[in-house]
Amino acid sequence: MGRKAQPVPRIYQSEVSARAIYFGAFNPGRQMRVGFPTVKANLANRIAPGLIDRCLAKSGYSGQLTEEPSDPNAPSRHRDALSAVAFAGLDVAARLLAKRLKV
């Protein structure tokens, strides 16, 4: 991305998360929504999912980066490229296997 990453701030206080985890452990249900931002996100996704996806695609990555340029000599860049090549190879192998097995 060319810029340094910034840490993601806490969204909830730890106590809110702990209460939600405790509630979920002792009450049946497949999903639990915690907090009003979750309700807003679910509602917006039902009304205009494509619009929400485009907005998040534009702001999702840039909101996690600082204005400082990243170090061009950082060792993680080479590791990321190697990982991408390895995953692409695994993807091709899985597709070939699925085609051969006619899944």
N, CA, C and O atoms as a GROMACS GRO file, in nm:
protein
  412
    1MET      N    1   0.082  -0.119   0.000
    1MET     CA    2   0.000   0.000   0.000
    1MET      C    3   0.087   0.126   0.000
    1MET      O    4   0.040   0.235  -0.034
    2GLY      N    5   0.213   0.111   0.038
    2GLY     CA    6   0.303   0.225   0.032
    2GLY      C    7   0.302   0.314   0.155
    2GLY      O    8   0.382   0.408   0.163
    3ARG      N    9   0.213   0.288   0.251
    3ARG     CA   10   0.209   0.368   0.374
    3ARG      C   11   0.210   0.277   0.495
    3ARG      O   12   0.171   0.161   0.487
    4LYS      N   13   0.254   0.331   0.608
    4LYS     CA   14   0.260   0.253   0.732
    4LYS      C   15   0.119   0.228   0.785
    4LYS      O   16   0.029   0.311   0.772
    5ALA      N   17   0.102   0.110   0.845
    5ALA     CA   18  -0.027   0.075   0.905
    5ALA      C   19  -0.039   0.140   1.042
    5ALA      O   20   0.060   0.161   1.112
    6GLN      N   21  -0.162   0.172   1.080
    6GLN     CA   22  -0.187   0.224   1.213
    6GLN      C   23  -0.272   0.124   1.290
    6GLN      O   24  -0.352   0.052   1.229
    7PRO      N   25  -0.256   0.118   1.421
    7PRO     CA   26  -0.335   0.021   1.497
    7PRO      C   27  -0.483   0.057   1.494
    7PRO      O   28  -0.520   0.175   1.491
    8VAL      N   29  -0.567  -0.045   1.496
    8VAL     CA   30  -0.711  -0.024   1.497
    8VAL      C   31  -0.754   0.008   1.639
    8VAL      O   32  -0.719  -0.064   1.732
    9PRO      N   33  -0.829   0.116   1.658
    9PRO     CA   34  -0.872   0.149   1.794
    9PRO      C   35  -0.977   0.051   1.843
    9PRO      O   36  -1.045  -0.014   1.763
   10ARG      N   37  -0.990   0.041   1.976
   10ARG     CA   38  -1.094  -0.045   2.032
   10ARG      C   39  -1.230   0.013   1.997
   10ARG      O   40  -1.251   0.134   2.006
   11ILE      N   41  -1.321  -0.072   1.959
   11ILE     CA   42  -1.454  -0.027   1.921
   11ILE      C   43  -1.545  -0.024   2.043
   11ILE      O   44  -1.626   0.067   2.059
   12TYR      N   45  -1.532  -0.124   2.129
   12TYR     CA   46  -1.613  -0.133   2.250
   12TYR      C   47  -1.521  -0.135   2.371
   12TYR      O   48  -1.402  -0.167   2.360
   13GLN      N   49  -1.578  -0.102   2.486
   13GLN     CA   50  -1.504  -0.122   2.610
   13GLN      C   51  -1.497  -0.272   2.635
   13GLN      O   52  -1.585  -0.346   2.591
   14SER      N   53  -1.395  -0.317   2.705
   14SER     CA   54  -1.376  -0.459   2.730
   14SER      C   55  -1.494  -0.521   2.803
   14SER      O   56  -1.529  -0.637   2.779
   15GLU      N   57  -1.556  -0.446   2.892
   15GLU     CA   58  -1.669  -0.498   2.970
   15GLU      C   59  -1.789  -0.530   2.881
   15GLU      O   60  -1.860  -0.628   2.906
   16VAL      N   61  -1.810  -0.450   2.777
   16VAL     CA   62  -1.921  -0.476   2.685
   16VAL      C   63  -1.898  -0.608   2.613
   16VAL      O   64  -1.989  -0.690   2.602
   17SER      N   65  -1.777  -0.630   2.565
   17SER     CA   66  -1.744  -0.755   2.497
   17SER      C   67  -1.758  -0.873   2.592
   17SER      O   68  -1.811  -0.978   2.553
   18ALA      N   69  -1.711  -0.858   2.715
   18ALA     CA   70  -1.719  -0.967   2.812
   18ALA      C   71  -1.864  -1.004   2.842
   18ALA      O   72  -1.897  -1.122   2.850
   19ARG      N   73  -1.950  -0.903   2.859
   19ARG     CA   74  -2.092  -0.932   2.884
   19ARG      C   75  -2.155  -1.002   2.765
   19ARG      O   76  -2.235  -1.094   2.783
   20ALA      N   77  -2.121  -0.960   2.644
   20ALA     CA   78  -2.177  -1.024   2.525
   20ALA      C   79  -2.131  -1.169   2.513
   20ALA      O   80  -2.210  -1.256   2.478
   21ILE      N   81  -2.005  -1.195   2.542
   21ILE     CA   82  -1.952  -1.332   2.536
   21ILE      C   83  -2.020  -1.419   2.641
   21ILE      O   84  -2.059  -1.532   2.613
   22TYR      N   85  -2.035  -1.366   2.762
   22TYR     CA   86  -2.102  -1.440   2.870
   22TYR      C   87  -2.247  -1.470   2.832
   22TYR      O   88  -2.294  -1.583   2.850
   23PHE      N   89  -2.317  -1.370   2.780
   23PHE     CA   90  -2.456  -1.389   2.739
   23PHE      C   91  -2.466  -1.494   2.630
   23PHE      O   92  -2.554  -1.581   2.635
   24GLY      N   93  -2.378  -1.487   2.532
   24GLY     CA   94  -2.381  -1.583   2.422
   24GLY      C   95  -2.348  -1.724   2.466
   24GLY      O   96  -2.399  -1.820   2.407
   25ALA      N   97  -2.265  -1.739   2.568
   25ALA     CA   98  -2.229  -1.872   2.616
   25ALA      C   99  -2.345  -1.941   2.686
   25ALA      O  100  -2.356  -2.064   2.683
   26PHE      N  101  -2.432  -1.864   2.750
   26PHE     CA  102  -2.538  -1.923   2.830
   26PHE      C  103  -2.677  -1.906   2.772
   26PHE      O  104  -2.776  -1.941   2.837
   27ASN      N  105  -2.690  -1.853   2.651
   27ASN     CA  106  -2.818  -1.836   2.586
   27ASN      C  107  -2.810  -1.892   2.445
   27ASN      O  108  -2.715  -1.863   2.372
   28PRO      N  109  -2.910  -1.971   2.405
   28PRO     CA  110  -2.905  -2.030   2.271
   28PRO      C  111  -2.927  -1.925   2.163
   28PRO      O  112  -2.990  -1.822   2.186
   29GLY      N  113  -2.875  -1.953   2.049
   29GLY     CA  114  -2.892  -1.865   1.934
   29GLY      C  115  -2.771  -1.873   1.844
   29GLY      O  116  -2.659  -1.898   1.890
   30ARG      N  117  -2.793  -1.852   1.717
   30ARG     CA  118  -2.683  -1.862   1.621
   30ARG      C  119  -2.607  -1.732   1.607
   30ARG      O  120  -2.486  -1.733   1.584
   31GLN      N  121  -2.676  -1.619   1.620
   31GLN     CA  122  -2.612  -1.489   1.603
   31GLN      C  123  -2.652  -1.397   1.715
   31GLN      O  124  -2.760  -1.408   1.774
   32MET      N  125  -2.561  -1.304   1.744
   32MET     CA  126  -2.591  -1.203   1.843
   32MET      C  127  -2.529  -1.072   1.795
   32MET      O  128  -2.411  -1.068   1.760
   33ARG      N  129  -2.608  -0.969   1.793
   33ARG     CA  130  -2.558  -0.839   1.749
   33ARG      C  131  -2.533  -0.753   1.872
   33ARG      O  132  -2.620  -0.737   1.957
   34VAL      N  133  -2.412  -0.699   1.880
   34VAL     CA  134  -2.372  -0.620   1.996
   34VAL      C  135  -2.351  -0.476   1.952
   34VAL      O  136  -2.266  -0.448   1.868
   35GLY      N  137  -2.427  -0.385   2.008
   35GLY     CA  138  -2.408  -0.243   1.983
   35GLY      C  139  -2.489  -0.189   1.868
   35GLY      O  140  -2.526  -0.262   1.776
   36PHE      N  141  -2.517  -0.059   1.874
   36PHE     CA  142  -2.597   0.008   1.772
   36PHE      C  143  -2.526   0.014   1.637
   36PHE      O  144  -2.594   0.005   1.534
   37PRO      N  145  -2.393   0.030   1.630
   37PRO     CA  146  -2.327   0.029   1.499
   37PRO      C  147  -2.351  -0.102   1.422
   37PRO      O  148  -2.358  -0.100   1.300
   38THR      N  149  -2.362  -0.213   1.493
   38THR     CA  150  -2.391  -0.340   1.428
   38THR      C  151  -2.530  -0.340   1.367
   38THR      O  152  -2.550  -0.388   1.256
   39VAL      N  153  -2.626  -0.285   1.441
   39VAL     CA  154  -2.763  -0.276   1.392
   39VAL      C  155  -2.768  -0.187   1.267
   39VAL      O  156  -2.834  -0.221   1.169
   40LYS      N  157  -2.697  -0.074   1.271
   40LYS     CA  158  -2.694   0.016   1.155
   40LYS      C  159  -2.631  -0.052   1.034
   40LYS      O  160  -2.681  -0.039   0.922
   41ALA      N  161  -2.522  -0.125   1.056
   41ALA     CA  162  -2.454  -0.192   0.946
   41ALA      C  163  -2.543  -0.299   0.884
   41ALA      O  164  -2.548  -0.310   0.761
   42ASN      N  165  -2.612  -0.376   0.966
   42ASN     CA  166  -2.702  -0.480   0.913
   42ASN      C  167  -2.818  -0.419   0.836
   42ASN      O  168  -2.855  -0.470   0.730
   43LEU      N  169  -2.874  -0.311   0.887
   43LEU     CA  170  -2.985  -0.244   0.818
   43LEU      C  171  -2.939  -0.187   0.684
   43LEU      O  172  -3.007  -0.203   0.582
   44ALA      N  173  -2.825  -0.120   0.684
   44ALA     CA  174  -2.772  -0.062   0.560
   44ALA      C  175  -2.740  -0.172   0.458
   44ALA      O  176  -2.760  -0.152   0.338
   45ASN      N  177  -2.691  -0.285   0.505
   45ASN     CA  178  -2.658  -0.394   0.415
   45ASN      C  179  -2.783  -0.456   0.353
   45ASN      O  180  -2.778  -0.508   0.242
   46ARG      N  181  -2.896  -0.451   0.424
   46ARG     CA  182  -3.021  -0.503   0.368
   46ARG      C  183  -3.079  -0.406   0.265
   46ARG      O  184  -3.141  -0.448   0.168
   47ILE      N  185  -3.058  -0.276   0.287
   47ILE     CA  186  -3.116  -0.176   0.197
   47ILE      C  187  -3.034  -0.161   0.069
   47ILE      O  188  -3.089  -0.165  -0.041
   48ALA      N  189  -2.903  -0.145   0.084
   48ALA     CA  190  -2.818  -0.120  -0.033
   48ALA      C  191  -2.684  -0.190  -0.016
   48ALA      O  192  -2.583  -0.124   0.012
   49PRO      N  193  -2.680  -0.322  -0.032
   49PRO     CA  194  -2.555  -0.395  -0.008
   49PRO      C  195  -2.442  -0.356  -0.103
   49PRO      O  196  -2.327  -0.349  -0.061
   50GLY      N  197  -2.472  -0.333  -0.229
   50GLY     CA  198  -2.368  -0.296  -0.325
   50GLY      C  199  -2.304  -0.162  -0.293
   50GLY      O  200  -2.183  -0.146  -0.304
   51LEU      N  201  -2.387  -0.066  -0.251
   51LEU     CA  202  -2.336   0.066  -0.215
   51LEU      C  203  -2.245   0.058  -0.093
   51LEU      O  204  -2.140   0.121  -0.090
   52ILE      N  205  -2.285  -0.020   0.006
   52ILE     CA  206  -2.203  -0.037   0.126
   52ILE      C  207  -2.070  -0.102   0.090
   52ILE      O  208  -1.966  -0.061   0.141
   53ASP      N  209  -2.073  -0.202   0.005
   53ASP     CA  210  -1.949  -0.268  -0.036
   53ASP      C  211  -1.854  -0.172  -0.106
   53ASP      O  212  -1.734  -0.174  -0.082
   54ARG      N  213  -1.908  -0.086  -0.193
   54ARG     CA  214  -1.823   0.011  -0.263
   54ARG      C  215  -1.764   0.113  -0.166
   54ARG      O  216  -1.647   0.149  -0.178
   55CYS      N  217  -1.844   0.159  -0.071
   55CYS     CA  218  -1.794   0.255   0.028
   55CYS      C  219  -1.683   0.194   0.113
   55CYS      O  220  -1.580   0.257   0.138
   56LEU      N  221  -1.704   0.070   0.156
   56LEU     CA  222  -1.601   0.003   0.237
   56LEU      C  223  -1.475  -0.026   0.154
   56LEU      O  224  -1.364  -0.020   0.207
   57ALA      N  225  -1.493  -0.057   0.028
   57ALA     CA  226  -1.376  -0.081  -0.058
   57ALA      C  227  -1.292   0.045  -0.072
   57ALA      O  228  -1.169   0.038  -0.078
   58LYS      N  229  -1.358   0.160  -0.079
   58LYS     CA  230  -1.283   0.286  -0.092
   58LYS      C  231  -1.215   0.327   0.038
   58LYS      O  232  -1.100   0.371   0.036
   59SER      N  233  -1.286   0.314   0.150
   59SER     CA  234  -1.234   0.367   0.276
   59SER      C  235  -1.176   0.262   0.369
   59SER      O  236  -1.108   0.296   0.465
   60GLY      N  237  -1.202   0.134   0.342
   60GLY     CA  238  -1.160   0.029   0.435
   60GLY      C  239  -1.010   0.022   0.455
   60GLY      O  240  -0.963   0.014   0.569
   61TYR      N  241  -0.935   0.024   0.348
   61TYR     CA  242  -0.790   0.013   0.359
   61TYR      C  243  -0.726   0.146   0.399
   61TYR      O  244  -0.637   0.149   0.484
   62SER      N  245  -0.771   0.254   0.339
   62SER     CA  246  -0.708   0.383   0.367
   62SER      C  247  -0.730   0.426   0.512
   62SER      O  248  -0.648   0.499   0.568
   63GLY      N  249  -0.839   0.383   0.573
   63GLY     CA  250  -0.864   0.418   0.712
   63GLY      C  251  -0.771   0.349   0.809
   63GLY      O  252  -0.763   0.387   0.926
   64GLN      N  253  -0.699   0.247   0.763
   64GLN     CA  254  -0.607   0.173   0.848
   64GLN      C  255  -0.462   0.211   0.824
   64GLN      O  256  -0.371   0.146   0.876
   65LEU      N  257  -0.439   0.316   0.743
   65LEU     CA  258  -0.302   0.355   0.710
   65LEU      C  259  -0.274   0.497   0.757
   65LEU      O  260  -0.364   0.581   0.763
   66THR      N  261  -0.149   0.523   0.791
   66THR     CA  262  -0.106   0.658   0.828
   66THR      C  263  -0.061   0.731   0.702
   66THR      O  264  -0.064   0.675   0.592
   67GLU      N  265  -0.020   0.855   0.717
   67GLU     CA  266   0.031   0.932   0.603
   67GLU      C  267   0.180   0.908   0.581
   67GLU      O  268   0.236   0.950   0.479
   68GLU      N  269   0.246   0.839   0.676
   68GLU     CA  270   0.390   0.812   0.664
   68GLU      C  271   0.414   0.702   0.560
   68GLU      O  272   0.344   0.602   0.558
   69PRO      N  273   0.514   0.721   0.473
   69PRO     CA  274   0.545   0.616   0.376
   69PRO      C  275   0.605   0.494   0.447
   69PRO      O  276   0.674   0.508   0.548
   70SER      N  277   0.579   0.377   0.394
   70SER     CA  278   0.635   0.256   0.453
   70SER      C  279   0.781   0.241   0.414
   70SER      O  280   0.827   0.300   0.316
   71ASP      N  281   0.852   0.161   0.490
   71ASP     CA  282   0.994   0.138   0.465
   71ASP      C  283   1.008   0.046   0.344
   71ASP      O  284   0.960  -0.067   0.348
   72PRO      N  285   1.073   0.092   0.237
   72PRO     CA  286   1.085   0.008   0.117
   72PRO      C  287   1.173  -0.115   0.138
   72PRO      O  288   1.165  -0.210   0.060
   73ASN      N  289   1.256  -0.114   0.243
   73ASN     CA  290   1.344  -0.228   0.270
   73ASN      C  291   1.286  -0.322   0.374
   73ASN      O  292   1.358  -0.408   0.425
   74ALA      N  293   1.161  -0.309   0.406
   74ALA     CA  294   1.098  -0.394   0.507
   74ALA      C  295   1.098  -0.539   0.459
   74ALA      O  296   1.063  -0.565   0.344
   75PRO      N  297   1.136  -0.633   0.546
   75PRO     CA  298   1.144  -0.774   0.503
   75PRO      C  299   1.008  -0.835   0.473
   75PRO      O  300   1.002  -0.935   0.402
   76SER      N  301   0.901  -0.779   0.523
   76SER     CA  302   0.770  -0.840   0.503
   76SER      C  303   0.724  -0.831   0.358
   76SER      O  304   0.642  -0.913   0.315
   77ARG      N  305   0.775  -0.736   0.281
   77ARG     CA  306   0.733  -0.723   0.141
   77ARG      C  307   0.769  -0.849   0.062
   77ARG      O  308   0.688  -0.897  -0.018
   78HIS      N  309   0.890  -0.903   0.084
   78HIS     CA  310   0.932  -1.023   0.011
   78HIS      C  311   0.849  -1.142   0.056
   78HIS      O  312   0.811  -1.226  -0.026
   79ARG      N  313   0.820  -1.150   0.187
   79ARG     CA  314   0.742  -1.261   0.240
   79ARG      C  315   0.600  -1.256   0.185
   79ARG      O  316   0.542  -1.360   0.153
   80ASP      N  317   0.543  -1.136   0.173
   80ASP     CA  318   0.407  -1.123   0.120
   80ASP      C  319   0.401  -1.169  -0.026
   80ASP      O  320   0.306  -1.236  -0.065
   81ALA      N  321   0.501  -1.134  -0.103
   81ALA     CA  322   0.503  -1.176  -0.244
   81ALA      C  323   0.516  -1.328  -0.254
   81ALA      O  324   0.450  -1.390  -0.336
   82LEU      N  325   0.602  -1.386  -0.171
   82LEU     CA  326   0.619  -1.531  -0.171
   82LEU      C  327   0.490  -1.600  -0.129
   82LEU      O  328   0.453  -1.703  -0.186
   83SER      N  329   0.422  -1.546  -0.029
   83SER     CA  330   0.294  -1.603   0.015
   83SER      C  331   0.190  -1.596  -0.096
   83SER      O  332   0.115  -1.692  -0.116
   84ALA      N  333   0.184  -1.486  -0.167
   84ALA     CA  334   0.087  -1.471  -0.275
   84ALA      C  335   0.111  -1.575  -0.384
   84ALA      O  336   0.016  -1.634  -0.436
   85VAL      N  337   0.237  -1.597  -0.420
   85VAL     CA  338   0.271  -1.697  -0.521
   85VAL      C  339   0.233  -1.836  -0.472
   85VAL      O  340   0.180  -1.917  -0.549
   86ALA      N  341   0.261  -1.866  -0.346
   86ALA     CA  342   0.228  -1.998  -0.290
   86ALA      C  343   0.077  -2.021  -0.290
   86ALA      O  344   0.031  -2.129  -0.327
   87PHE      N  345  -0.001  -1.920  -0.247
   87PHE     CA  346  -0.146  -1.936  -0.246
   87PHE      C  347  -0.204  -1.948  -0.387
   87PHE      O  348  -0.300  -2.023  -0.408
   88ALA      N  349  -0.146  -1.877  -0.481
   88ALA     CA  350  -0.192  -1.890  -0.620
   88ALA      C  351  -0.165  -2.031  -0.671
   88ALA      O  352  -0.248  -2.088  -0.741
   89GLY      N  353  -0.050  -2.087  -0.636
   89GLY     CA  354  -0.018  -2.223  -0.676
   89GLY      C  355  -0.114  -2.324  -0.613
   89GLY      O  356  -0.157  -2.419  -0.680
   90LEU      N  357  -0.147  -2.304  -0.486
   90LEU     CA  358  -0.243  -2.392  -0.420
   90LEU      C  359  -0.381  -2.381  -0.483
   90LEU      O  360  -0.451  -2.481  -0.496
   91ASP      N  361  -0.419  -2.261  -0.522
   91ASP     CA  362  -0.549  -2.240  -0.586
   91ASP      C  363  -0.555  -2.315  -0.719
   91ASP      O  364  -0.654  -2.382  -0.748
   92VAL      N  365  -0.450  -2.304  -0.798
   92VAL     CA  366  -0.446  -2.373  -0.928
   92VAL      C  367  -0.451  -2.524  -0.905
   92VAL      O  368  -0.522  -2.594  -0.976
   93ALA      N  369  -0.376  -2.573  -0.807
   93ALA     CA  370  -0.375  -2.717  -0.780
   93ALA      C  371  -0.513  -2.764  -0.735
   93ALA      O  372  -0.558  -2.871  -0.777
   94ALA      N  373  -0.580  -2.687  -0.652
   94ALA     CA  374  -0.714  -2.725  -0.606
   94ALA      C  375  -0.814  -2.726  -0.720
   94ALA      O  376  -0.898  -2.815  -0.727
   95ARG      N  377  -0.804  -2.629  -0.810
   95ARG     CA  378  -0.895  -2.626  -0.924
   95ARG      C  379  -0.871  -2.743  -1.018
   95ARG      O  380  -0.966  -2.802  -1.069
   96LEU      N  381  -0.746  -2.778  -1.042
   96LEU     CA  382  -0.715  -2.892  -1.126
   96LEU      C  383  -0.764  -3.022  -1.065
   96LEU      O  384  -0.817  -3.108  -1.135
   97LEU      N  385  -0.746  -3.036  -0.936
   97LEU     CA  386  -0.793  -3.156  -0.866
   97LEU      C  387  -0.945  -3.165  -0.871
   97LEU      O  388  -1.001  -3.273  -0.894
   98ALA      N  389  -1.013  -3.052  -0.849
   98ALA     CA  390  -1.159  -3.052  -0.854
   98ALA      C  391  -1.209  -3.086  -0.994
   98ALA      O  392  -1.309  -3.156  -1.010
   99LYS      N  393  -1.139  -3.035  -1.096
   99LYS     CA  394  -1.178  -3.065  -1.233
   99LYS      C  395  -1.158  -3.213  -1.264
   99LYS      O  396  -1.240  -3.277  -1.330
  100ARG      N  397  -1.047  -3.266  -1.213
  100ARG     CA  398  -1.019  -3.408  -1.237
  100ARG      C  399  -1.121  -3.497  -1.166
  100ARG      O  400  -1.161  -3.600  -1.220
  101LEU      N  401  -1.162  -3.457  -1.046
  101LEU     CA  402  -1.261  -3.534  -0.972
  101LEU      C  403  -1.404  -3.499  -1.012
  101LEU      O  404  -1.500  -3.564  -0.969
  102LYS      N  405  -1.417  -3.395  -1.096
  102LYS     CA  406  -1.547  -3.348  -1.144
  102LYS      C  407  -1.640  -3.315  -1.029
  102LYS      O  408  -1.753  -3.364  -1.022
  103VAL      N  409  -1.590  -3.231  -0.938
  103VAL     CA  410  -1.668  -3.189  -0.822
  103VAL      C  411  -1.750  -3.068  -0.857
  103VAL      O  412  -1.823  -3.016  -0.773
   0.00000   0.00000   0.00000
